[in-house]
């Protein structure tokens, strides 16, 4: 099912004297392709959960339209949209068994849409087998682990084969190992069913690892949409560049002058941007130790197996210290506390100091 959000806006009224209305989603336009797994990614308060609630019908937009295929569902009640929703806190009924929890949406169907008891049993079994909890149908939620409860919630959302599957931070209550396993399961289930899926998260690693596309949001605005690696490699603005990447991108005060990019007063790359002060953002893996004119102070080395992390500082860095990731085989090039670095042009981005907008330019050795 193709989903189209057309100039969608949601404004909440002011609460309290002297307060202003809050626009949680601001003129949001996006096309979600049939069978796509799309992640809405951004910090808390960016509007991603509000967007999900607009999709499922729990909220009505202040303006704009919403289409499922060619159908305008902007005013359609939530129960008539054919949407499956998985909540952050699972929202299972504690007094019901796993089987009863999964069957519950089917029992609420009316008229010709309501399946027979035999059909319900078959659908429940299919959904449970899909998420690999077929042996847990007689248990109560209190007898399950967090990962198992999340699978029950997913099975309940899938049992009536919704047109759209919506996942609202479904992994945030799981420990790190379970989170990794469950996100792989979500991807497997989505591929097996082919259901158009929207996944809300603030964790960029989750979003980038399982999504066909990511949408980066801030303050209700869509900042950039694209394939995860493409957005990482080609950020549209400084916010996107900073939000994606672990360790985060490093930002420096730099200058462009006479066709050169300067850091710490040294020319580090050729550059055809207009002369002036810029923000220079460099991915941690974008440094070449011992090969250039960018001199930094190395505070310590942290060996991480295949890679080594260097904790560095320099006068033009915008924070206290920054991290450089190099191959462990290159560690011998780091001698003493003062190290010169070359830069990989494809890992260096320039941004306007005032607006944070990307300055598109050619960078070279």
Residue pairs with C-beta under 8 A, 6 or more apart in sequence:
1 34
1 68
1 69
1 163
1 164
1 195
1 196
2 31
2 32
2 33
2 34
2 67
2 68
2 69
2 196
3 31
3 32
3 55
3 66
3 67
3 68
3 164
3 196
3 198
4 30
4 31
4 32
4 65
4 66
4 67
5 28
5 29
5 30
5 31
5 32
5 51
5 54
5 55
5 64
5 66
6 29
6 64
6 65
6 66
6 67
7 27
7 28
7 29
7 63
7 64
7 65
8 25
8 27
8 28
8 29
8 51
8 54
8 61
8 63
8 64
8 65
8 66
9 23
9 25
9 26
9 27
9 28
9 61
9 62
9 63
9 64
10 23
10 24
10 25
10 47
10 50
10 54
10 59
10 61
10 62
10 220
11 21
11 22
11 23
11 24
11 62
12 21
12 22
12 23
12 24
13 21
14 20
14 21
14 22
23 220
24 47
24 50
24 220
25 47
25 50
25 51
25 54
25 61
25 220
26 47
26 219
26 220
26 221
27 64
27 221
28 47
28 51
28 64
28 220
28 221
28 222
29 222
30 215
30 222
30 225
32 38
32 196
32 198
33 196
33 212
34 196
35 194
35 195
35 196
36 196
36 197
36 212
36 213
37 187
37 190
37 197
37 199
37 210
37 211
37 212
38 197
38 198
38 199
38 211
38 212
38 213
38 214
38 215
39 198
39 199
39 200
39 201
39 206
39 207
39 210
39 211
39 213
39 214
39 215
40 48
40 51
40 52
40 198
40 199
40 200
40 201
40 215
40 217
41 48
41 201
41 202
41 204
41 207
41 214
41 215
41 216
41 217
41 243
42 48
42 202
42 216
42 217
42 218
42 243
43 202
43 218
43 243
44 202
45 219
46 217
46 218
46 219
46 220
47 217
47 219
47 220
47 221
48 200
48 201
48 202
48 217
49 168
49 169
49 200
50 59
50 220
51 200
51 217
52 166
52 168
52 198
52 200
53 59
54 60
54 61
54 66
55 66
55 83
55 164
55 166
55 198
56 78
56 81
56 83
56 85
56 164
56 166
57 73
57 76
57 77
57 78
57 79
57 81
57 83
58 78
60 74
60 75
61 74
64 74
65 72
65 74
66 72
66 73
66 74
67 73
68 81
68 82
68 163
68 164
73 81
81 163
81 164
82 160
82 162
82 163
82 164
83 162
83 163
83 164
83 165
83 166
84 156
84 157
84 158
84 160
84 162
84 164
84 165
84 166
84 195
85 157
85 166
85 168
86 150
86 153
86 154
86 157
86 165
86 166
86 167
86 168
86 170
87 153
87 168
87 170
88 168
88 169
88 170
88 172
88 173
89 173
90 141
90 149
90 150
90 152
90 153
90 173
91 153
92 101
92 141
92 149
92 152
92 153
92 156
93 100
93 101
93 104
93 141
94 140
94 141
94 142
95 140
96 104
96 140
96 141
97 137
97 138
97 139
97 140
98 128
98 133
98 136
98 137
98 138
98 139
98 140
98 141
98 144
98 152
99 124
99 128
99 137
99 138
101 141
101 152
101 156
102 124
102 127
102 128
102 137
102 152
102 155
102 156
102 159
103 120
103 124
103 159
104 156
105 156
105 157
105 159
105 160
106 114
106 115
106 120
106 123
106 124
106 159
106 160
107 114
107 120
109 115
109 160
115 123
123 159
123 160
124 137
124 155
124 159
125 134
127 155
127 156
127 158
127 159
128 134
128 136
128 137
128 155
130 155
130 158
130 189
130 192
130 193
131 151
131 152
131 154
131 155
131 158
131 185
131 189
132 151
132 185
133 148
133 151
133 152
133 155
136 144
136 148
136 152
141 149
141 152
144 152
145 178
146 173
146 174
146 175
146 178
147 174
147 178
147 181
147 182
150 170
150 171
150 173
150 174
150 182
151 182
151 185
153 170
154 170
154 186
154 189
157 165
158 165
158 189
158 193
158 195
161 193
161 195
162 195
163 195
163 196
164 195
164 196
164 197
164 198
165 190
165 193
165 195
165 196
165 197
165 198
166 197
166 198
166 200
167 186
167 197
167 198
167 199
167 200
168 200
169 200
169 201
169 202
170 182
170 186
170 199
171 178
171 179
171 182
171 183
171 201
171 203
171 206
172 201
172 203
174 182
179 206
183 206
183 209
183 210
184 210
186 197
186 199
186 210
187 210
190 197
199 206
199 207
199 210
199 211
201 207
204 243
204 244
204 245
204 246
205 246
207 214
207 228
208 214
208 228
208 229
208 232
208 244
209 228
211 228
212 227
213 225
213 226
213 227
213 228
214 225
214 226
214 227
214 228
214 231
215 222
215 224
215 225
216 222
216 223
216 224
216 225
216 231
216 239
216 240
216 243
216 244
217 223
218 239
218 243
223 236
223 237
223 239
223 240
224 231
224 235
224 236
224 237
224 240
225 231
226 234
231 240
231 244
232 244
232 245
233 346
235 241
235 244
235 281
235 349
235 358
236 358
237 351
237 356
237 357
237 358
238 251
238 279
238 281
238 351
238 356
238 357
238 358
239 356
241 249
241 281
241 349
241 351
242 248
242 249
242 251
242 281
245 283
245 284
247 284
247 309
247 323
247 325
249 281
249 282
249 283
249 284
249 349
250 281
250 282
250 283
250 284
250 317
250 322
250 323
250 324
251 279
251 280
251 281
251 282
251 317
251 318
251 319
252 263
252 279
252 280
252 281
252 282
252 314
252 316
252 317
252 318
253 277
253 279
253 280
253 316
253 318
254 261
254 262
254 263
254 277
254 278
254 279
254 280
254 316
254 350
255 261
255 262
255 275
255 276
255 277
255 278
256 262
256 271
256 273
256 274
256 275
256 276
256 278
256 350
257 275
258 275
259 270
259 271
259 272
260 267
260 269
260 270
260 271
261 267
261 268
261 269
261 270
261 271
261 273
261 278
261 280
261 348
261 350
261 363
262 268
263 280
263 294
263 314
263 316
264 294
264 295
264 314
264 315
264 316
266 293
266 294
266 295
267 293
268 292
268 293
268 294
268 342
268 343
269 343
269 345
269 348
269 363
269 364
269 365
270 362
270 363
270 364
270 365
271 350
271 361
271 362
271 363
271 364
272 361
272 362
273 350
273 359
273 361
277 353
278 350
278 351
278 352
278 353
278 359
279 318
279 350
279 351
279 352
279 353
279 356
280 348
280 349
280 350
281 348
281 349
281 350
281 351
282 343
282 347
282 348
282 349
283 347
284 309
284 322
284 323
284 324
284 325
285 325
285 326
285 344
285 347
286 343
286 344
286 346
286 347
286 348
287 294
287 324
287 325
287 326
287 341
287 342
287 343
287 344
288 341
288 342
288 343
288 344
289 310
289 324
289 326
289 330
289 333
289 334
289 339
289 340
289 341
290 333
290 334
290 339
290 340
290 341
290 342
291 340
291 341
291 342
292 340
292 341
292 342
292 343
293 340
293 342
294 314
294 340
294 341
294 342
294 343
295 314
295 338
295 339
295 340
295 341
296 312
296 313
296 314
296 324
296 338
296 339
296 341
297 312
297 313
297 314
297 337
297 338
297 339
298 310
298 311
298 312
298 334
298 336
298 337
298 338
298 339
299 311
299 312
299 313
299 321
299 337
300 310
300 311
301 308
301 309
301 310
301 311
301 331
301 334
302 308
302 309
302 310
302 311
303 309
303 328
303 331
305 328
306 327
306 328
307 325
307 326
307 327
307 328
308 325
308 326
308 327
308 328
308 330
308 331
309 323
309 324
309 325
310 323
310 324
310 325
310 326
310 334
310 339
311 321
311 322
311 323
312 321
312 322
312 323
312 324
312 339
313 320
313 321
313 322
324 341
326 333
326 334
333 339
342 365
345 363
345 364
345 365
348 363
349 358
350 358
350 359
350 361
350 363
351 357
351 358
351 359
352 358
352 359
